Amino acid sequence: MTHHVILGAGPAGVIAAETIRKQDPQASITLIGDEPEPPYSRMAIPYLLMGNVDEGGTYLRKSPSHFADLHIKLVTGAVDSAGAATKTIALTDGSTIAYDTLLIATGSHPVHPPIPGIDAPGVHTCWTMDDARQIMARATQGARVLQLGAGFIGSIIMEALAARGVKLSVVEMGDRMVPRMMGPTAGGMIRDWCEAKGVQVFTGTKVESITPGDGGVLQVKLSNGQTVEADLVISAAGVRPAIGFLKDSGISCLLGVLTDEHMQTNVPGVYAAGDCAEAFDKVSGKTIVSAIQPNAAEQARVAGMNMVAFSRGQAPQAHLKGVTQINVLDTLGLISASFGDWQGRPGGEHVELTDKPAGRHLSLQFDGDVLVGCNSVGWTQHVGVMRGLVEGQVKLGAWKDHLLQDPTKLMEAYLACAQAQEAWSGANDARRRSGAV
Protein backbone atom coordinates (compact mmCIF):
# COMPACT_ATOMS: atom_id res chain seq x y z
CA MET A 1 0.00 0.00 0.00
CA THR A 2 1.33 3.44 -0.94
CA HIS A 3 2.24 5.66 2.01
CA HIS A 4 1.93 9.42 1.52
CA VAL A 5 3.55 11.48 4.30
CA ILE A 6 2.79 15.17 4.81
CA LEU A 7 4.95 17.39 7.00
CA GLY A 8 2.88 20.25 8.38
CA ALA A 9 -0.74 20.25 9.55
CA GLY A 10 -1.69 23.76 8.44
CA PRO A 11 -4.02 24.61 5.53
CA ALA A 12 -1.62 23.29 2.85
CA GLY A 13 -1.06 19.99 4.63
CA VAL A 14 -4.75 19.43 5.32
CA ILE A 15 -5.88 20.26 1.78
CA ALA A 16 -3.19 18.01 0.32
CA ALA A 17 -4.21 15.11 2.58
CA GLU A 18 -7.87 15.50 1.60
CA THR A 19 -6.95 15.76 -2.10
CA ILE A 20 -4.92 12.55 -1.88
CA ARG A 21 -7.74 10.72 -0.12
CA LYS A 22 -10.24 11.81 -2.77
CA GLN A 23 -7.95 10.58 -5.55
CA ASP A 24 -6.82 7.39 -3.80
CA PRO A 25 -9.30 5.87 -1.32
CA GLN A 26 -6.93 3.03 -0.42
CA ALA A 27 -3.61 4.80 0.21
CA SER A 28 -2.10 5.28 3.66
CA ILE A 29 -1.81 8.97 4.63
CA THR A 30 0.12 10.38 7.58
CA LEU A 31 -0.19 14.07 8.51
CA ILE A 32 2.49 15.31 10.91
CA GLY A 33 2.06 18.51 12.91
CA ASP A 34 4.30 19.93 15.64
CA GLU A 35 1.56 21.32 17.91
CA PRO A 36 -0.80 19.38 20.19
CA GLU A 37 -3.96 21.13 18.95
CA PRO A 38 -6.05 19.81 16.04
CA PRO A 39 -5.00 21.37 12.69
CA TYR A 40 -5.84 25.06 12.85
CA SER A 41 -5.39 28.28 10.87
CA ARG A 42 -2.80 30.77 12.11
CA MET A 43 -4.70 33.45 10.20
CA ALA A 44 -7.59 32.91 12.62
CA ILE A 45 -5.49 33.77 15.70
CA PRO A 46 -6.23 37.53 15.43
CA TYR A 47 -9.95 36.70 15.49
CA LEU A 48 -9.34 34.62 18.62
CA LEU A 49 -7.56 37.61 20.21
CA MET A 50 -10.50 39.85 19.27
CA GLY A 51 -12.93 37.42 20.87
CA ASN A 52 -14.77 36.78 17.60
CA VAL A 53 -14.08 33.03 17.81
CA ASP A 54 -13.00 30.58 20.50
CA GLU A 55 -10.13 28.12 20.02
CA GLY A 56 -12.45 25.68 18.28
CA GLY A 57 -13.29 28.40 15.79
CA THR A 58 -9.68 28.38 14.56
CA TYR A 59 -9.78 24.67 13.71
CA LEU A 60 -9.55 23.96 9.99
CA ARG A 61 -12.14 21.19 10.20
CA LYS A 62 -14.89 21.39 12.80
CA SER A 63 -15.79 17.72 13.21
CA PRO A 64 -13.60 16.04 15.86
CA SER A 65 -13.67 12.83 13.80
CA HIS A 66 -12.96 14.47 10.41
CA PHE A 67 -9.47 13.02 9.90
CA ALA A 68 -10.32 9.65 11.42
CA ASP A 69 -13.34 9.42 9.11
CA LEU A 70 -11.00 9.95 6.14
CA HIS A 71 -8.48 7.46 7.55
CA ILE A 72 -5.84 10.18 7.72
CA LYS A 73 -3.42 9.44 10.56
CA LEU A 74 -2.51 12.51 12.65
CA VAL A 75 0.92 12.44 14.28
CA THR A 76 2.19 15.10 16.70
CA GLY A 77 5.93 15.59 16.47
CA ALA A 78 8.71 17.89 15.31
CA VAL A 79 10.76 16.89 12.28
CA ASP A 80 14.49 16.55 12.87
CA SER A 81 15.65 15.57 9.38
CA ALA A 82 14.55 14.21 6.02
CA GLY A 83 16.45 11.51 4.17
CA ALA A 84 15.64 11.74 0.49
CA ALA A 85 17.92 8.81 -0.35
CA THR A 86 16.36 6.51 2.25
CA LYS A 87 12.81 7.91 1.94
CA THR A 88 12.53 8.37 5.69
CA ILE A 89 11.63 11.18 8.07
CA ALA A 90 13.28 11.38 11.49
CA LEU A 91 11.38 13.07 14.33
CA THR A 92 13.02 14.74 17.31
CA ASP A 93 11.70 12.00 19.61
CA GLY A 94 13.93 9.51 17.80
CA SER A 95 11.22 7.80 15.77
CA THR A 96 11.35 7.44 12.00
CA ILE A 97 8.62 7.27 9.35
CA ALA A 98 9.11 5.79 5.88
CA TYR A 99 7.28 7.24 2.88
CA ASP A 100 6.60 6.57 -0.79
CA THR A 101 5.78 10.22 -1.53
CA LEU A 102 6.47 13.21 0.68
CA LEU A 103 4.95 16.67 0.92
CA ILE A 104 6.87 19.41 2.73
CA ALA A 105 4.25 21.85 4.03
CA THR A 106 5.97 23.02 7.21
CA GLY A 107 5.05 26.68 6.69
CA SER A 108 7.02 29.47 8.32
CA HIS A 109 8.42 30.32 11.71
CA PRO A 110 8.88 33.76 13.29
CA VAL A 111 12.18 35.58 12.86
CA HIS A 112 13.98 35.81 16.21
CA PRO A 113 15.77 39.19 16.21
CA PRO A 114 19.10 39.32 18.10
CA ILE A 115 17.92 41.79 20.75
CA PRO A 116 19.08 41.57 24.38
CA GLY A 117 16.06 40.52 26.45
CA ILE A 118 14.02 39.13 23.53
CA ASP A 119 13.54 35.92 25.55
CA ALA A 120 12.46 37.70 28.74
CA PRO A 121 9.14 36.82 30.42
CA GLY A 122 6.39 38.93 28.89
CA VAL A 123 7.93 38.91 25.39
CA HIS A 124 6.04 36.74 22.89
CA THR A 125 5.65 36.06 19.22
CA CYS A 126 2.08 35.76 17.92
CA TRP A 127 2.29 32.57 15.90
CA THR A 128 1.02 29.57 17.84
CA MET A 129 -2.08 28.83 19.88
CA ASP A 130 0.06 28.89 23.01
CA ASP A 131 1.30 32.37 22.03
CA ALA A 132 -2.32 33.50 21.73
CA ARG A 133 -3.14 32.23 25.22
CA GLN A 134 -0.14 34.06 26.71
CA ILE A 135 -1.04 37.28 24.89
CA MET A 136 -4.70 37.18 25.96
CA ALA A 137 -3.62 36.81 29.59
CA ARG A 138 -1.55 40.03 29.43
CA ALA A 139 -3.26 42.15 26.75
CA THR A 140 -6.14 43.26 28.92
CA GLN A 141 -8.04 46.55 28.79
CA GLY A 142 -5.58 49.43 29.31
CA ALA A 143 -2.45 47.25 29.31
CA ARG A 144 0.64 48.82 27.75
CA VAL A 145 1.66 46.76 24.73
CA LEU A 146 4.66 47.38 22.51
CA GLN A 147 4.79 45.59 19.18
CA LEU A 148 8.07 45.10 17.36
CA GLY A 149 7.36 45.17 13.62
CA ALA A 150 4.71 46.81 11.43
CA GLY A 151 4.77 44.55 8.39
CA PHE A 152 1.79 42.67 6.96
CA ILE A 153 1.51 40.17 9.80
CA GLY A 154 2.28 42.86 12.38
CA SER A 155 -0.54 45.04 11.09
CA ILE A 156 -3.03 42.16 11.40
CA ILE A 157 -1.89 41.54 14.98
CA MET A 158 -2.15 45.26 15.70
CA GLU A 159 -5.80 45.22 14.62
CA ALA A 160 -6.52 42.47 17.15
CA LEU A 161 -4.64 44.22 19.96
CA ALA A 162 -6.48 47.50 19.37
CA ALA A 163 -9.78 45.60 19.63
CA ARG A 164 -8.72 44.43 23.10
CA GLY A 165 -8.48 48.05 24.29
CA VAL A 166 -4.75 48.10 25.03
CA LYS A 167 -2.49 51.14 24.94
CA LEU A 168 -0.47 50.24 21.86
CA SER A 169 2.96 51.32 20.60
CA VAL A 170 4.48 49.97 17.38
CA VAL A 171 8.17 50.06 16.46
CA GLU A 172 9.19 49.55 12.82
CA MET A 173 12.79 49.70 11.64
CA GLY A 174 11.70 50.58 8.09
CA ASP A 175 10.99 54.19 7.14
CA ARG A 176 7.24 53.47 6.89
CA MET A 177 4.63 50.96 7.91
CA VAL A 178 4.30 47.77 5.84
CA PRO A 179 7.54 48.56 3.96
CA ARG A 180 7.62 45.28 2.00
CA MET A 181 4.13 45.87 0.67
CA MET A 182 3.73 49.64 0.38
CA GLY A 183 5.67 52.55 -1.11
CA PRO A 184 6.60 55.64 0.94
CA THR A 185 3.35 57.54 0.33
CA ALA A 186 1.05 54.59 1.05
CA GLY A 187 3.07 53.41 4.07
CA GLY A 188 3.09 56.94 5.46
CA MET A 189 -0.68 57.24 5.06
CA ILE A 190 -1.19 54.00 6.99
CA ARG A 191 1.05 55.35 9.78
CA ASP A 192 -0.93 58.62 9.91
CA TRP A 193 -4.17 56.64 10.07
CA CYS A 194 -2.91 54.50 12.96
CA GLU A 195 -1.70 57.53 14.91
CA ALA A 196 -5.09 59.18 14.44
CA LYS A 197 -6.60 56.02 15.97
CA GLY A 198 -4.45 56.41 19.08
CA VAL A 199 -1.56 54.08 18.24
CA GLN A 200 1.93 55.38 18.97
CA VAL A 201 4.06 54.62 15.92
CA PHE A 202 7.86 54.77 15.70
CA THR A 203 9.23 54.29 12.16
CA GLY A 204 12.91 54.23 11.25
CA THR A 205 13.48 52.94 14.79
CA LYS A 206 14.93 49.76 16.29
CA VAL A 207 14.41 48.07 19.64
CA GLU A 208 17.87 47.98 21.23
CA SER A 209 17.10 46.08 24.41
CA ILE A 210 14.30 44.76 26.62
CA THR A 211 14.87 44.74 30.38
CA PRO A 212 12.46 43.25 32.95
CA GLY A 213 11.66 45.67 35.77
CA ASP A 214 9.63 45.73 38.96
CA GLY A 215 6.23 44.03 38.84
CA GLY A 216 6.92 42.44 35.47
CA VAL A 217 7.07 45.81 33.69
CA LEU A 218 9.39 45.72 30.67
CA GLN A 219 11.74 48.61 29.90
CA VAL A 220 12.12 48.81 26.11
CA LYS A 221 15.04 50.92 24.94
CA LEU A 222 14.67 52.35 21.43
CA SER A 223 17.33 53.53 18.99
CA ASN A 224 15.87 57.06 19.07
CA GLY A 225 16.96 57.41 22.70
CA GLN A 226 13.53 56.83 24.23
CA THR A 227 12.62 54.12 26.70
CA VAL A 228 9.05 52.81 26.63
CA GLU A 229 7.44 50.86 29.48
CA ALA A 230 5.33 47.88 28.51
CA ASP A 231 3.33 45.14 30.22
CA LEU A 232 3.68 42.99 27.10
CA VAL A 233 6.05 43.01 24.11
CA ILE A 234 5.06 41.22 20.94
CA SER A 235 7.76 40.36 18.43
CA ALA A 236 6.35 40.50 14.90
CA ALA A 237 9.62 40.95 13.04
CA GLY A 238 8.63 38.76 10.11
CA VAL A 239 8.74 35.07 9.24
CA ARG A 240 10.95 32.69 7.28
CA PRO A 241 10.21 29.29 5.70
CA ALA A 242 10.60 26.50 8.26
CA ILE A 243 13.04 24.35 6.29
CA GLY A 244 16.10 24.05 8.55
CA PHE A 245 15.55 20.30 8.88
CA LEU A 246 16.25 19.89 5.13
CA LYS A 247 19.96 20.68 5.49
CA ASP A 248 21.97 17.82 3.93
CA SER A 249 18.73 16.21 2.70
CA GLY A 250 19.56 16.55 -0.99
CA ILE A 251 16.38 18.62 -1.50
CA SER A 252 17.18 21.95 -3.17
CA CYS A 253 16.26 25.13 -1.30
CA LEU A 254 16.84 28.85 -1.76
CA LEU A 255 14.62 31.04 0.42
CA GLY A 256 12.10 28.20 0.33
CA VAL A 257 11.92 24.68 -1.10
CA LEU A 258 12.37 24.97 -4.87
CA THR A 259 9.50 23.46 -6.86
CA ASP A 260 8.50 23.07 -10.49
CA GLU A 261 5.07 23.69 -11.98
CA HIS A 262 3.88 20.36 -10.53
CA MET A 263 5.08 21.38 -7.02
CA GLN A 264 7.73 18.66 -7.22
CA THR A 265 11.21 19.32 -5.86
CA ASN A 266 14.46 18.20 -7.48
CA VAL A 267 13.89 14.81 -5.82
CA PRO A 268 11.25 12.68 -7.61
CA GLY A 269 8.31 11.92 -5.35
CA VAL A 270 9.06 14.80 -2.97
CA TYR A 271 6.81 17.87 -3.20
CA ALA A 272 6.35 21.17 -1.36
CA ALA A 273 3.43 23.56 -0.85
CA GLY A 274 2.48 26.62 1.15
CA ASP A 275 4.63 29.15 2.96
CA CYS A 276 7.77 26.99 2.75
CA ALA A 277 7.55 26.46 -1.02
CA GLU A 278 9.29 28.59 -3.62
CA ALA A 279 7.31 28.60 -6.86
CA PHE A 280 7.37 30.45 -10.17
CA ASP A 281 5.82 33.91 -10.35
CA LYS A 282 4.75 34.62 -13.92
CA VAL A 283 4.59 38.38 -13.32
CA SER A 284 8.16 38.85 -12.06
CA GLY A 285 9.54 35.91 -14.04
CA LYS A 286 11.32 34.40 -11.05
CA THR A 287 10.68 31.99 -8.19
CA ILE A 288 9.19 33.49 -5.02
CA VAL A 289 7.78 32.46 -1.67
CA SER A 290 4.25 33.86 -1.63
CA ALA A 291 3.03 33.22 1.88
CA ILE A 292 -0.71 33.69 1.50
CA GLN A 293 -3.42 31.10 2.09
CA PRO A 294 -5.03 31.07 -1.40
CA ASN A 295 -1.65 30.22 -2.95
CA ALA A 296 -1.05 27.57 -0.29
CA ALA A 297 -4.41 25.95 -1.01
CA GLU A 298 -3.84 25.75 -4.76
CA GLN A 299 -0.27 24.50 -4.37
CA ALA A 300 -1.52 21.80 -1.99
CA ARG A 301 -4.20 20.68 -4.41
CA VAL A 302 -1.68 20.43 -7.26
CA ALA A 303 0.85 18.60 -5.07
CA GLY A 304 -1.75 16.13 -3.79
CA MET A 305 -2.96 15.29 -7.30
CA ASN A 306 0.59 14.71 -8.51
CA MET A 307 1.64 12.66 -5.48
CA VAL A 308 -1.07 10.16 -6.33
CA ALA A 309 -0.09 10.19 -10.02
CA PHE A 310 3.58 9.62 -9.10
CA SER A 311 2.70 6.68 -6.86
CA ARG A 312 0.87 5.09 -9.79
CA GLY A 313 3.68 5.70 -12.26
CA GLN A 314 1.55 8.22 -14.17
CA ALA A 315 2.43 11.60 -15.65
CA PRO A 316 1.61 14.66 -13.50
CA GLN A 317 -2.13 15.35 -13.40
CA ALA A 318 -2.09 19.02 -12.38
CA HIS A 319 0.15 22.07 -12.70
CA LEU A 320 0.41 25.43 -10.98
CA LYS A 321 -0.42 28.33 -13.27
CA GLY A 322 1.85 30.54 -11.19
CA VAL A 323 1.84 32.62 -8.04
CA THR A 324 1.60 36.35 -7.64
CA GLN A 325 2.40 38.63 -4.74
CA ILE A 326 -1.07 39.49 -3.47
CA ASN A 327 -1.74 41.36 -0.24
CA VAL A 328 -4.96 43.01 0.93
CA LEU A 329 -4.80 44.50 4.41
CA ASP A 330 -7.30 45.99 6.83
CA THR A 331 -5.46 48.26 9.27
CA LEU A 332 -7.88 49.61 11.88
CA GLY A 333 -10.49 50.04 9.16
CA LEU A 334 -8.21 51.37 6.40
CA ILE A 335 -8.08 49.00 3.41
CA SER A 336 -4.85 48.81 1.44
CA ALA A 337 -3.71 46.48 -1.32
CA SER A 338 -0.51 45.51 -3.09
CA PHE A 339 -0.14 43.34 -6.17
CA GLY A 340 2.77 42.10 -8.25
CA ASP A 341 5.85 44.27 -8.83
CA TRP A 342 4.49 47.26 -6.91
CA GLN A 343 7.93 48.90 -6.91
CA GLY A 344 8.01 48.87 -10.70
CA ARG A 345 10.36 47.59 -13.38
CA PRO A 346 13.54 49.20 -14.74
CA GLY A 347 12.51 51.45 -17.62
CA GLY A 348 8.83 50.99 -16.91
CA GLU A 349 6.30 53.82 -16.62
CA HIS A 350 4.22 54.59 -13.57
CA VAL A 351 1.50 56.92 -12.35
CA GLU A 352 0.38 57.97 -8.87
CA LEU A 353 -2.71 59.68 -7.58
CA THR A 354 -2.93 60.77 -3.94
CA ASP A 355 -5.77 62.42 -2.02
CA LYS A 356 -4.57 62.47 1.59
CA PRO A 357 -7.61 64.29 3.03
CA ALA A 358 -9.83 61.55 1.58
CA GLY A 359 -7.38 58.84 2.64
CA ARG A 360 -6.90 57.54 -0.88
CA HIS A 361 -3.78 56.67 -2.86
CA LEU A 362 -3.25 54.76 -6.10
CA SER A 363 0.05 53.79 -7.73
CA LEU A 364 0.24 51.83 -10.99
CA GLN A 365 3.41 50.30 -12.48
CA PHE A 366 3.69 49.31 -16.14
CA ASP A 367 6.06 47.23 -18.23
CA GLY A 368 5.25 48.14 -21.82
CA ASP A 369 1.46 48.08 -22.00
CA VAL A 370 1.04 45.56 -19.17
CA LEU A 371 0.15 46.51 -15.57
CA VAL A 372 2.77 44.61 -13.53
CA GLY A 373 2.14 46.03 -10.06
CA CYS A 374 0.12 48.43 -7.99
CA ASN A 375 -0.40 49.92 -4.54
CA SER A 376 -3.67 51.29 -3.27
CA VAL A 377 -5.00 52.82 -0.08
CA GLY A 378 -8.72 53.40 0.32
CA TRP A 379 -9.61 52.27 -3.24
CA THR A 380 -11.66 49.25 -2.22
CA GLN A 381 -13.77 49.24 -5.39
CA HIS A 382 -10.72 48.56 -7.59
CA VAL A 383 -9.06 45.71 -5.66
CA GLY A 384 -10.47 42.87 -7.77
CA VAL A 385 -9.81 44.67 -11.05
CA MET A 386 -6.19 45.45 -10.11
CA ARG A 387 -5.58 41.82 -9.25
CA GLY A 388 -7.18 40.65 -12.49
CA LEU A 389 -5.08 42.97 -14.65
CA VAL A 390 -1.81 42.09 -12.91
CA GLU A 391 -2.35 38.33 -12.69
CA GLY A 392 -3.83 38.13 -16.19
CA GLN A 393 -0.90 40.08 -17.68
CA VAL A 394 -3.50 41.84 -19.78
CA LYS A 395 -2.19 43.82 -22.75
CA LEU A 396 -3.75 47.24 -22.36
CA GLY A 397 -2.79 48.76 -25.72
CA ALA A 398 -4.03 52.33 -25.95
CA TRP A 399 -5.68 51.98 -22.54
CA LYS A 400 -2.27 52.22 -20.88
CA ASP A 401 -2.07 55.87 -21.95
CA HIS A 402 -5.60 56.44 -20.68
CA LEU A 403 -4.55 55.07 -17.29
CA LEU A 404 -1.43 57.24 -17.23
CA GLN A 405 -3.76 60.22 -17.65
CA ASP A 406 -6.41 58.94 -15.22
CA PRO A 407 -5.50 55.87 -13.14
CA THR A 408 -9.03 55.64 -11.76
CA LYS A 409 -10.23 54.24 -15.12
CA LEU A 410 -9.18 50.73 -14.10
CA MET A 411 -12.63 49.17 -14.46
CA GLU A 412 -13.10 50.60 -17.94
CA ALA A 413 -9.65 49.34 -18.97
CA TYR A 414 -10.42 45.89 -17.60
CA LEU A 415 -13.74 45.63 -19.39
CA ALA A 416 -12.23 46.85 -22.66
CA CYS A 417 -9.06 44.72 -22.61
CA ALA A 418 -9.32 41.74 -20.28
CA GLN A 419 -12.63 40.46 -21.64
CA ALA A 420 -11.40 40.84 -25.21
CA GLN A 421 -8.22 38.95 -24.33
CA GLU A 422 -10.19 36.17 -22.64
CA ALA A 423 -12.48 35.87 -25.68
CA TRP A 424 -9.47 35.67 -28.01
CA SER A 425 -7.77 33.08 -25.80
CA GLY A 426 -10.96 31.03 -25.57
CA ALA A 427 -11.43 31.08 -29.35
CA ASN A 428 -7.85 29.95 -29.88
CA ASP A 429 -8.31 27.13 -27.36
CA ALA A 430 -11.41 25.99 -29.21
CA ARG A 431 -9.59 26.09 -32.56
CA ARG A 432 -6.73 24.04 -31.13
CA ARG A 433 -9.13 21.44 -29.76
CA SER A 434 -10.84 21.18 -33.17
CA GLY A 435 -7.48 20.81 -34.96
CA ALA A 436 -7.97 24.06 -36.90
CA VAL A 437 -4.57 25.38 -35.75
C-alpha positions, 0 to 999 in steps of 0.5 A, a space after each residue: 500500500 502506498 504511504 503518503 507522508 505530509 509534513 505540516 498540519 496547516 491549511 496546505 497539509 490538510 488540503 493536500 491530505 484531503 486531495 490525496 484521499 479523494 484521488 486514492 481511497 486506499 492509500 495510507 496517509 500520515 499528517 504530521 504537525 508539531 503542535 498538540 492542537 487539532 490542525 488550525 489556521 494561524 490566520 484565525 489567531 487575530 480573530 481569537 484575540 479579538 474574541 470573535 471566535 473561541 479556540 475551536 473556531 480556529 480549527 480547519 475542520 470542525 468535526 472532531 472525527 474528520 481526519 479519522 473518518 477519512 483514515 488520515 493518521 494525525 501524528 504530533 511531532 517535530 521533524 528533525 531531518 529528512 532523508 531523500 535517499 532513504 525515503 525516511 523522516 526522522 522526528 526529534 523524539 527519535 522515531 522514523 517514518 518511511 514514505 513513498 511520496 512526501 509533501 513538505 508543508 511546514 510553513 514558516 516560523 517567526 524571525 527571532 531578532 538578536 535583541 538583548 532581552 528578547 527571551 524575557 518573560 512577557 515577550 512573545 511572538 504571535 504565531 502559535 495557539 500557546 502564544 495566543 493564550 499568553 497574549 490574551 492573559 496580558 493584553 487586557 483593557 488598558 495594558 501597555 503593549 509594545 509591538 516590534 514590527 509593522 509589516 503585513 503580519 504585524 498590522 493584522 496583529 495590531 488590529 486584534 490588539 487594538 480591539 482588546 483596548 490596550 495602549 499600543 505602541 508599534 516600532 518599525 525599523 523601516 521608514 514606513 509601515 508595511 515597507 515590503 508591501 507599500 511605497 513611501 506615500 502609502 506606508 506613510 498614510 497608513 502610519 498617519 491613520 494609525 496615529 489618528 486612531 491612538 496608536 503610537 508609531 515609531 518608524 525608522 526605529 529599532 528596539 535595542 534592548 528589553 529589560 524586565 523591571 519591577 512588577 513584570 514591567 518591561 523597559 524597552 530601549 529604542 534607537 531614538 533614545 527613548 525608553 518605553 514601558 510595557 506590560 507585554 512586548 510582541 515580536 512580529 519581526 517577520 517570518 521565514 520558511 521553516 526548512 532548517 531540517 532539510 539541510 543535507 537532505 539533498 532537496 534543493 532550497 533557496 529562500 524556500 523549497 524549490 519546486 516546479 510547476 507540478 510542485 515537485 522538488 528536485 527529488 522525484 516523489 518529494 513535493 512542497 506547498 504553502 509558505 515553505 515552497 518557492 514557486 514560479 511567479 509569472 509576473 516577475 519571471 522568477 521563483 518566489 515564496 508567496 506566503 498567502 493562504 489562497 496560494 497555499 491551497 492551490 499549491 496543496 491541491 496540485 501537489 496532492 494530485 501529482 503525489 497520487 499520479 507519481 505513486 501510480 507511475 503516471 504523468 503529472 495530473 495538475 500544474 500550478 499556473 503561477 503565483 503572484 504577490 497578493 496582499 490586501 490588508 485591513 489596518 484599523 479600518 483602512 483597506 490597502 492592497 498591493 499586487 505584483 511588482 508594486 515597486 516597478 520595473 527598470 525602464 517601466 512607466 508609472 502613475 500615482 494619484 494621492 488624495 490624503 484628506 480623503 485617505 486615498 492613494 493609487 500607484 500603478 506600475 507598467 512594463 510596456 502596456 502591461 500593468 505589472 504592479 500596484 499599490 492602493 490605499 482606500 480604493 476598495 472598489 478597484 481591488 479585484 480589477 487590479 488583481 485581475 489585470 496584474 495576474 492576467 498580464 492583460 495587454 492594455 494597448 491604448 488603454 495604458 495611456 488612458 490610465 497614465 492620464 487617469 489611473 481611476 479608469 481601471 474598471 473601464 480598462 479591464 472591461 475593454 481589454 481583459 474580456 477581449 483577451 479572454 475571448 481571443 484566448 478562448 477562441 484559440 483554445 477551441 480552434 486548437 481542440 478542433 485541430 484548426 490550428 
